[in-house]
Amino acid sequence: MALVQRRLGITWSIVAIVLGAVLSAGFASQALVVASTTAFLLSKFADLAVYTPLQGRRFMLAVIAVVGLVVDSMVFLWLAFGTLDF
């Protein structure tokens, strides 16, 4: 998604997230779709807050910034299963 954000911009990144949610709705339960979409969207906004400012100055630091990954995992586990134990 960072590549989409870098090449096409924030708007297309959000469009891709929404499209992914719509496609997921055809294959998964509503609870998992909500958990997955919410987690992914929040992780992308976390990346936007951390990755985007870093990419212009220190690309390698931006690449290893894993804020979005942590946010995605924590939010998904909490919303889908009600716990972070997994």
C-alpha positions in Angstrom: 0.0 0.0 0.0 2.9 2.3 0.6 3.7 2.0 -3.1 0.2 3.0 -4.0 0.4 5.9 -1.7 3.7 7.0 -3.1 2.8 6.6 -6.8 -0.9 7.5 -6.8 -1.5 9.5 -3.7 -3.6 9.3 -0.6 -6.9 9.4 -2.4 -6.2 6.3 -4.4 -4.9 4.5 -1.3 -8.2 5.1 0.4 -10.1 4.0 -2.7 -8.1 0.8 -2.6 -9.0 0.2 1.0 -12.7 0.7 0.4 -12.6 -1.5 -2.7 -10.8 -4.2 -0.7 -13.5 -4.0 2.0 -16.3 -4.3 -0.6 -14.5 -7.4 -2.1 -13.9 -8.9 1.3 -17.6 -8.6 2.1 -18.3 -11.3 -0.5 -16.0 -13.8 1.1 -16.0 -13.3 4.9 -18.3 -12.8 7.7 -19.5 -9.3 8.5 -17.6 -9.2 11.8 -14.3 -10.1 10.1 -14.9 -7.6 7.3 -15.5 -4.8 9.8 -12.5 -5.8 11.9 -10.2 -6.1 8.9 -11.3 -2.9 7.2 -11.1 -0.9 10.4 -7.7 -2.3 11.3 -6.4 -1.7 7.8 -7.8 1.8 7.5 -6.3 2.8 10.9 -3.0 1.3 10.1 -2.8 3.2 6.8 -3.6 6.5 8.6 -0.8 5.5 11.1 1.5 5.0 8.1 0.4 8.3 6.7 1.3 10.0 9.9 4.7 8.3 10.2 5.8 6.9 6.8 4.8 9.8 4.6 6.9 12.5 6.5 9.9 10.1 6.7 9.9 9.0 3.0 11.0 12.4 1.8 13.9 12.6 4.2 15.0 9.1 5.0 13.5 6.5 2.8 15.2 3.5 4.5 13.9 4.6 7.9 10.5 5.0 6.4 10.6 1.5 5.0 11.5 -0.1 8.4 8.9 2.0 10.3 6.4 -0.7 11.3 3.8 1.5 13.0 1.1 0.5 10.6 1.8 -3.2 11.0 1.5 -3.0 14.8 -1.7 -0.9 14.6 -3.2 -3.3 12.1 -2.5 -6.4 14.1 -3.7 -5.0 17.4 -6.9 -3.4 16.1 -7.8 -6.5 14.1 -7.2 -8.9 17.0 -9.2 -6.7 19.3 -12.2 -6.2 17.0 -12.3 -9.8 15.6 -11.6 -11.8 18.8 -11.9 -9.3 21.7 -8.3 -10.0 22.8 -4.7 -9.4 21.9 -3.7 -12.9 23.2 -3.2 -14.3 19.7 
